[in-house]
Amino acid sequence: MEVPEDRVPAATFEELAMPLFDQLYNFAHWLTQNREEAEDLVQETYAKALKGFSSFQPGTNFRAWIYRILRNTFLTSRTGLKASMTVPLSTDEEETAILAPANTPETILIERSNQQLVQGAIEQLPVHLREVLLLCEVEEMSYKEIAETLSIPMGTVMSRVSRARNALRESLRRKIKGE
C-alpha cells in the first residue's frame, strides 16, 4: 500500500489503516495462535500506530510500516513476562464447524486433521522463519514488502522463505510417515 506523496497530507490514519484490519488480525492470529491475544495485539498495534502516525514518512509503504509495528509489539510481548494461559470458551475450529456448510463427519475430520497437521508444523518453525512464511504465503506480501516490514535485506527474506518452506515440507513429511 504505497501512498503517493501528494496524498499523505489529506489521508487520515483511518483511511490508511482500516482497510488493513482483517489482514493484520489474520497475521496476529497466526503469530499468537490465540484469538484473544490476536485481538489485543491488533488493538495495541493500532493504538501505537495512531500515536506515532506523525512519524510516518510520506511516500513510503504504510502497510509495511504498520506490519512492522505489529511485529515489534508481538516480539516485545514475547520477551517480557509470559502470557497467562487461558482457556477460551470456544475454539475457532468449533466456530468454523458451526458456520461451515453441512459436510460429512468424515470430511470434517479429515479437514481438521490436515489443518491441525499444517498448523502444528508452522507453529514449530522458529519465529524468524514463521513470520516470513506467513507474510509471504498468507498475507501475500512481495519479498520487497517483507524486507521493508522486517527491516532486513531482500536476499535474507528469500533465504528465510526458502528455509521455512523446506522446514515445513520436512516436518509434514515426518509427521505423515509417523516419525
N, C-alpha and C positions, 0 to 999 in steps of 0.2 A: 504494500500500500504506500507507494511513493507519493509524496504530497508535493505538488508544484509550489515553487517558492511564492508565486503571487497569490496562492490560495490560502496559505497558512494564516495570515493575519485575520482573514474573515472566517476561517474554520474554527469551530468551537471544539472543545475537548469531546463533547458528546457526539458530534458528527463524526469524529475520527475513531473514537473508542467503542461506541456501542455496536457498530457492525461486527466487531471482533469478539463480542462477548461469548458466543457459543464456541468459537474456536479456542479461546483462552480457557474456558471451562473444560472442554474436552482434554486439552493438554494438561491442565491442572489435575484432572481426574486420573489420567494415565500416570502422572508423576506420583500422586499421593495414594492411589488405589482406594480412596475413601471419599464418598460423596460429600460428607460434611466438611472434611478437610479441604476438598477442592473448592467448595463454595467459599470457605473462609479465605483461602489463598487468592481466589479471584477478587473477592471483596477488598482484601488488603492491597492487592495489586492496583486496583482502580483507585483506591484512596491515595496510594503513593504516587501513581501516575498523575492524578489530578493536582496533587500538591506540587509536583515537580514539572508540571506542564510548561511553565515558563522557561524551563531549561531545554525543552525540545528544540532541536535545531531545524529551522525551516529548510525544506529541500531534501531532508533525509527520510529514511523509511520509518514511518510511525509504527507499523506492525512489528518490525524488528525491535524498536525501542520499547514497546510495551511488553513484548515477549521477554526481553532481557530483564525488565523489572520483575515479571512473574518468576522467571528462573532464579534470579538473585534472592527474591523473597523466599522461594522454596528452599534453596540451599542454606540460607540463613536459619530458617526454621529447623532444618535437619541438623545443624551443627550446635544448636542450643540444647535445651532440655528435651528429652524425648517426649513426643506427644503421648498423651494418655491413651490407653487402649479403650476404645468404646465399641459397643455392640449396637449396630443400627437395628431399628425395629424391622426394617425390611431391606433386602438387598436389591441392587439394581437388576440382577438377574430375575428375581421374583417379579419386579415391576414389569420388566420386558416380557416375561412369560405371560403375564396377565393381559398385556396390551397386544401381544402378538396374535396373528390370525391362528385359527384352530389348526394345529399340526397334530400329527400322530404322536403318541408318547415316545415312540422310538426315535423319530426325527428330532424331537425336542431334546432328548437325552444325548443324541449324537452331537447336535449343535452345541449344547452346553459343555460337553466333554471336550470338543475341539476348541471352543473359546477358552475354557479353563487351561487347556494344554498350552495354547499360544500365549495367553496372559501370564501364566506361570513362567514360561520361558522368557518373556520380556522382562518380568519382574526380577529375574535372576541376573540380567545384564547389569554391569556397573552403570551408575548414573550417567557418566560422561558418554557412554555408548547408547544407553536407553534414550536420552534426550535428543541426540541427533537422529536416531532412527524414528522417533515419534514425530519430530519436526518435519522430517523428510517424507515419511510414509503416511502419517495420519493427518498432519496439518498441511501437507503438500507444499512445503516451502522449497524454494530453489536452494542450491548449495550456497549461492551468494547471500540470500536472506538468512540462512542458518549461520553463516560466517559472521554476518553483521550482528545477529541476535546474540550469539555466544562470544563475540569478540575474539574469534580465532581465525587463522588463515583458512582459505577455501580448501587448500590441499589437506589440511587437518580434518576438515569436515568430510571430504571424500574418503579419507583413510578410515575415519571413525564409522561412517556409514557402512563401508565395506566390511570392517571388522565386526560391526554389530550384526549385519546380515549373516555373515559366516558363523558367528557365535550362536545366533538364533537358529539357523539351519542345523548346526551340530547338536544343539540342545534338544531340538524337536526330534531329530533322528534318534538320539539316545533314548528319549522318552518313549518313542513309538516302538523301538526294539526292546524296550523294557530293561535297559541297562541301568 
